[in-house]
Amino acid sequence: MTVVALLAEPPRPGHVLTDLVDADVCTAEAAAELYAAMIQDTAVAITRSGGELLVNYPPAEDYADDVDPEAALQEVVAEVRDDVEDVRFEVQVGSTESARVGNTITHLLQEEGVDTAALLRPEAPLAGRTAIDAAAMKLRSDPVVVGPAPGGRVYYAGFGEPIDFEGALAQPAVETITDRAADAGLGTNFEAMQPLLQTADDVEDLLPMLRARMRGGGLVPEATAEVVEEIGLGAV
């Protein structure tokens, strides 16, 4: 079983999907609602894949106001899980994103002794159960599996062995992670590219695929699709 760390932030207006807000794609409140929906869809996908869900969140000191990241994320996940007591919620440790991800993955592999560990970004709601399952299958024979996203980004990265994670998520992350794996003498396999919804330009990548799945009877991230319709994302 792969432990999948969902890199999630509390979905609060003004703190998530800020590029969409700055570009007048949606309001801060709508962005927070959309981000929460993507967390829910990716959490469901991990659960249905048979992987172990680990919600990995930034420490409270990252926020200027009084916020409890774990409590906020538990509330979001509870809407799609009957019981969140069997869901792991753990704070990230480290000064950079690369360090935080590296600490999480390395701890799981070396301290907890799990066979494989991965990161998944909630902004990839179309990845779904099948993509997570496919990556887990590849991890049985390949020590590193990367799920690329447009612009050299990654939505998924799985590991059977740790790499040097210092700066490993620097852009283009798909190339950087592969280089670090090669430096460690590890081969890398790849999943199909999936869109990430992090910037205003990403809307044009995500929406056609989402609408095509809805019309064609494909696997649809239900919470995300509902919010997209509610807020009229991409309607202009």
C-alpha positions as CSV (number, residue, x, y, z in Angstrom):
1,M,0.0,0.0,0.0
2,T,1.3,3.4,-0.9
3,V,1.0,6.2,1.6
4,V,-0.1,9.3,-0.4
5,A,0.6,12.6,1.2
6,L,-2.0,15.1,0.1
7,L,-0.3,18.5,0.2
8,A,-3.2,20.7,1.4
9,E,-3.7,24.1,2.9
10,P,-6.8,25.3,4.9
11,P,-9.2,26.5,2.2
12,R,-9.6,30.1,3.3
13,P,-10.4,33.1,1.1
14,G,-7.4,35.2,0.2
15,H,-5.0,32.3,0.9
16,V,-5.6,29.7,-1.8
17,L,-5.7,30.0,-5.6
18,T,-4.8,33.6,-5.3
19,D,-3.6,33.8,-8.9
20,L,-7.2,33.1,-10.1
21,V,-8.4,35.9,-7.8
22,D,-5.8,38.3,-8.9
23,A,-6.7,37.7,-12.6
24,D,-10.4,38.2,-11.8
25,V,-11.2,34.6,-12.8
26,C,-13.2,34.3,-9.5
27,T,-13.7,35.8,-6.1
28,A,-11.6,34.9,-3.1
29,E,-14.6,33.2,-1.6
30,A,-15.2,31.1,-4.8
31,A,-11.5,30.2,-4.9
32,A,-11.6,28.9,-1.4
33,E,-14.8,26.9,-2.2
34,L,-13.1,25.5,-5.3
35,Y,-10.0,24.6,-3.5
36,A,-11.9,22.8,-0.8
37,A,-13.8,20.8,-3.4
38,M,-10.5,19.7,-5.0
39,I,-9.2,18.5,-1.6
40,Q,-12.4,16.5,-1.3
41,D,-12.1,14.9,-4.7
42,T,-8.4,14.0,-4.4
43,A,-9.0,12.6,-0.9
44,V,-11.8,10.4,-2.2
45,A,-9.6,9.3,-5.1
46,I,-6.8,8.3,-2.8
47,T,-9.2,6.3,-0.6
48,R,-10.8,4.5,-3.5
49,S,-7.4,3.7,-4.9
50,G,-6.6,1.6,-1.9
51,G,-3.8,4.0,-0.8
52,E,-3.5,5.4,2.7
53,L,-4.5,9.0,2.9
54,L,-2.2,11.3,4.7
55,V,-3.3,15.0,4.8
56,N,0.0,16.9,5.0
57,Y,-0.5,20.6,6.0
58,P,1.6,23.7,6.7
59,P,2.2,24.6,10.3
60,A,0.0,27.2,12.0
61,E,2.9,29.7,12.3
62,D,2.7,30.1,8.5
63,Y,-0.4,32.1,9.0
64,A,-0.6,35.5,10.5
65,D,-4.0,35.0,12.1
66,D,-5.3,32.5,14.5
67,V,-6.0,29.4,12.4
68,D,-5.9,25.7,13.2
69,P,-4.9,24.1,9.9
70,E,-5.6,20.5,11.0
71,A,-9.1,21.3,12.3
72,A,-10.0,23.3,9.2
73,L,-8.9,20.4,6.9
74,Q,-10.6,17.8,9.1
75,E,-13.9,19.7,8.5
76,V,-13.4,19.7,4.8
77,V,-12.5,16.0,4.6
78,A,-15.3,15.0,6.9
79,E,-17.8,16.1,4.2
80,V,-16.7,13.2,2.0
81,R,-15.6,10.7,4.7
82,D,-18.0,9.1,7.1
83,D,-15.2,8.9,9.7
84,V,-12.0,11.0,9.7
85,E,-10.5,9.2,12.7
86,D,-8.8,6.7,10.3
87,V,-7.4,9.6,8.2
88,R,-3.9,10.8,9.1
89,F,-3.4,14.5,9.5
90,E,0.2,15.6,10.0
91,V,2.0,18.9,10.0
92,Q,4.8,19.6,7.5
93,V,8.3,20.2,8.9
94,G,10.9,22.3,7.0
95,S,11.7,25.7,5.8
96,T,10.9,25.2,2.1
97,E,8.3,23.1,0.2
98,S,11.1,20.8,-1.0
99,A,12.3,20.3,2.5
100,R,8.8,19.7,3.8
101,V,8.0,17.1,1.2
102,G,11.4,15.5,1.6
103,N,11.0,15.2,5.3
104,T,7.5,13.6,4.9
105,I,8.6,11.1,2.3
106,T,11.9,10.2,3.9
107,H,10.2,9.7,7.3
108,L,7.6,7.4,5.8
109,L,10.2,5.3,4.0
110,Q,12.9,5.2,6.5
111,E,11.3,5.7,9.9
112,E,7.9,4.1,9.4
113,G,9.2,1.5,6.9
114,V,6.4,1.8,4.4
115,D,7.1,0.3,1.0
116,T,6.2,3.3,-1.1
117,A,5.2,6.9,-0.4
118,A,4.0,9.7,-2.7
119,L,2.9,13.3,-2.8
120,L,-0.3,14.4,-4.6
121,R,-1.4,18.0,-5.1
122,P,-5.1,18.7,-4.5
123,E,-5.1,21.0,-7.5
124,A,-5.1,17.9,-9.8
125,P,-8.7,16.8,-9.4
126,L,-8.7,14.9,-12.7
127,A,-6.0,12.5,-11.6
128,G,-8.5,10.3,-10.0
129,R,-8.4,6.7,-8.6
130,T,-7.2,5.2,-11.9
131,A,-4.1,7.4,-12.1
132,I,-3.2,6.8,-8.5
133,D,-3.6,3.1,-8.9
134,A,-1.5,3.1,-12.1
135,A,1.3,4.9,-10.3
136,A,1.2,2.5,-7.4
137,M,1.5,-0.4,-9.8
138,K,4.6,1.2,-11.4
139,L,6.1,1.8,-8.0
140,R,6.3,-2.0,-7.5
141,S,9.0,-2.1,-10.1
142,D,10.3,1.5,-10.5
143,P,11.8,3.3,-7.5
144,V,10.5,6.7,-8.6
145,V,7.2,7.6,-10.5
146,V,6.4,11.1,-11.6
147,G,3.1,12.5,-12.8
148,P,3.8,15.6,-14.9
149,A,1.7,18.6,-15.3
150,P,1.9,21.5,-17.9
151,G,4.8,23.9,-17.5
152,G,7.2,21.3,-16.1
153,R,5.2,20.9,-12.9
154,V,4.3,17.7,-11.2
155,Y,0.9,16.7,-9.7
156,Y,2.2,13.4,-8.3
157,A,5.6,12.0,-7.3
158,G,6.0,8.5,-5.8
159,F,9.1,6.9,-4.2
160,G,10.2,3.5,-3.2
161,E,13.5,4.9,-2.1
162,P,14.4,8.4,-0.9
163,I,16.3,10.9,-3.0
164,D,18.1,14.2,-2.2
165,F,15.1,16.4,-1.8
166,E,16.9,19.7,-1.3
167,G,15.4,21.9,-4.0
168,A,13.9,18.9,-5.7
169,L,10.6,20.7,-6.4
170,A,12.3,23.6,-8.1
171,Q,10.9,24.3,-11.5
172,P,10.8,22.4,-13.8
173,A,10.0,19.9,-11.1
174,V,9.5,17.0,-13.4
175,E,13.1,17.4,-14.6
176,T,14.6,18.2,-11.2
177,I,13.1,15.2,-9.5
178,T,14.2,12.9,-12.4
179,D,17.7,14.4,-12.1
180,R,17.8,13.7,-8.4
181,A,16.7,10.2,-8.9
182,A,19.4,9.6,-11.5
183,D,22.0,11.1,-9.2
184,A,20.9,8.4,-6.6
185,G,21.2,5.7,-9.2
186,L,17.4,5.3,-9.5
187,G,15.3,5.0,-12.6
188,T,12.1,7.1,-13.1
189,N,8.8,6.1,-14.7
190,F,6.1,8.5,-15.7
191,E,2.4,8.8,-15.5
192,A,0.1,10.5,-18.0
193,M,0.1,14.3,-17.9
194,Q,-2.7,15.8,-15.9
195,P,-3.7,19.5,-15.6
196,L,-3.1,21.4,-12.4
197,L,-5.4,24.3,-11.4
198,Q,-3.1,26.8,-9.8
199,T,-3.0,29.8,-12.2
200,A,-5.5,31.6,-14.4
201,D,-3.9,30.0,-17.5
202,D,-4.6,26.6,-16.0
203,V,-8.4,27.1,-16.3
204,E,-8.1,26.6,-20.1
205,D,-6.3,23.3,-19.5
206,L,-8.7,21.9,-16.9
207,L,-12.2,22.9,-18.1
208,P,-12.2,21.2,-21.5
209,M,-11.1,17.9,-20.0
210,L,-13.6,18.3,-17.2
211,R,-16.5,19.1,-19.5
212,A,-15.5,16.2,-21.9
213,R,-15.6,13.7,-19.0
214,M,-19.0,15.0,-17.9
215,R,-20.5,14.7,-21.4
216,G,-18.7,11.5,-22.3
217,G,-19.4,9.6,-19.1
218,G,-15.9,9.6,-17.8
219,L,-14.7,9.6,-14.3
220,V,-15.7,13.0,-12.9
221,P,-14.5,14.8,-9.7
222,E,-17.9,15.4,-8.4
223,A,-17.2,18.1,-5.9
224,T,-15.0,20.1,-8.2
225,A,-17.5,19.8,-11.1
226,E,-20.3,21.1,-8.9
227,V,-18.4,24.1,-7.7
228,V,-17.2,24.9,-11.2
229,E,-20.8,25.1,-12.3
230,E,-21.9,27.0,-9.2
231,I,-19.3,29.8,-9.6
232,G,-19.4,29.9,-13.4
233,L,-15.7,29.3,-13.8
234,G,-14.6,29.9,-17.3
235,A,-18.1,31.1,-18.3
236,V,-16.7,34.4,-19.8
